[in-house]
Amino acid sequence: MPETLEFPLTITIPDNHVHVEQFLNKLLSIKENHALMCNRLERYHWGMGTSPEVKAFSVELVKPAADGLSGSFRCRFRVNYSFTCSGIESGENNTISWDYTIDEIKSAIFLQGETPLTRDGDDI
């Protein structure tokens, strides 16, 4: 199941496609929004027998739709894993694609992440 997020629009919506990346970066740099996005990125890696941690991410490949109120982007981040019982730590770089929709009436932006890959028990 894909991760979803909703953020209140506390900053001005861009009036053209050129400023959408700046808008998303500013919105996601707000402390509470940043922490929530890191949490959602971590959730893509839960259940792997580790404690995943994401501290930072960057927004890239922003593709606004013609309506100016929706589009997509990709988050690039590093997830660090901690195998608590053994004390072993590792990490990997990753990306997750997100779709966004701005609702001017609700004064909110909604994000939906890509559907995570799942592995059937027979694939092991």
C-alpha positions in Angstrom: 0.0 0.0 0.0 1.4 3.4 -0.9 2.2 6.0 1.8 0.1 9.1 1.8 0.6 12.5 3.4 -1.4 15.7 3.9 0.3 19.0 4.7 -1.5 22.3 5.4 -0.6 25.0 2.9 1.3 27.5 5.1 3.2 29.0 2.1 2.0 30.6 -1.1 1.2 28.3 -4.0 3.4 28.9 -7.0 1.8 30.9 -9.8 3.7 29.1 -12.5 5.5 25.8 -13.2 8.9 27.3 -12.8 8.6 27.7 -9.1 7.0 24.4 -8.1 10.4 22.8 -7.1 11.1 25.8 -4.8 7.6 25.5 -3.4 8.0 21.8 -2.6 11.4 22.3 -1.1 10.2 25.1 1.1 7.1 23.2 2.2 9.1 20.1 3.0 11.8 22.0 4.9 9.2 23.1 7.5 10.4 21.2 10.6 7.1 19.2 11.2 6.7 18.4 7.5 10.3 17.3 7.1 10.0 15.0 10.1 6.8 13.5 8.8 8.3 13.0 5.3 11.4 11.3 6.8 9.0 9.0 8.7 7.1 8.0 5.6 10.3 7.3 3.7 11.4 5.1 6.6 8.1 3.2 6.5 9.0 1.9 3.0 11.8 0.0 4.7 10.1 -1.3 7.8 9.7 -5.0 8.3 13.1 -5.9 7.0 14.4 -7.0 10.4 16.1 -3.6 11.0 15.4 -0.1 12.4 15.5 2.2 9.3 16.4 5.8 9.7 16.1 8.7 7.2 17.4 12.1 8.3 17.4 14.0 5.1 16.1 13.9 1.5 16.1 16.0 -1.6 13.4 16.8 -4.1 14.2 16.2 -7.7 12.5 15.5 -11.1 9.6 17.7 -10.4 6.9 17.4 -13.1 4.0 19.7 -12.7 0.8 18.9 -14.6 -0.9 21.4 -16.9 -3.5 22.3 -14.3 -0.8 23.8 -12.0 -2.3 22.0 -9.0 -0.9 18.5 -9.4 2.1 16.6 -10.6 4.9 14.4 -9.4 8.4 14.5 -8.0 11.0 12.1 -6.7 12.7 12.1 -3.2 16.3 11.0 -3.1 17.5 9.9 0.3 19.8 7.7 2.3 18.3 5.1 4.6 20.5 3.8 7.4 19.7 0.5 9.0 20.5 -0.6 12.5 20.4 -4.3 13.3 19.8 -3.7 17.0 20.6 -7.1 18.4 23.9 -7.5 16.5 25.0 -3.9 16.6 25.6 -4.0 12.8 24.8 -0.8 10.8 24.5 -0.3 7.1 22.9 2.1 4.7 21.8 2.6 1.1 20.7 5.4 -1.2 17.2 5.2 -2.5 14.5 7.1 -4.3 10.7 7.1 -4.0 8.4 8.8 -6.5 5.4 10.9 -5.2 2.3 12.3 -6.8 1.0 15.6 -5.4 -2.4 17.3 -5.5 -3.0 20.8 -4.2 -6.5 21.4 -2.8 -7.0 25.2 -2.7 -10.4 24.9 -1.0 -9.0 22.8 1.9 -5.8 24.7 1.8 -3.8 21.5 1.8 -1.4 19.5 -0.4 -1.8 15.7 -0.6 1.1 13.4 -1.5 0.9 9.7 -2.5 4.0 7.7 -2.7 4.7 4.8 -5.1 3.4 1.4 -4.2 6.2 -0.5 -2.5 7.4 -3.7 -4.0 6.5 -6.8 -2.0 8.1 -10.1 -2.0 6.1 -13.3 -1.9 7.4 -16.0 0.5 8.1 -18.2 -2.5 10.5 -15.7 -4.0 13.1 -16.2 -1.3 
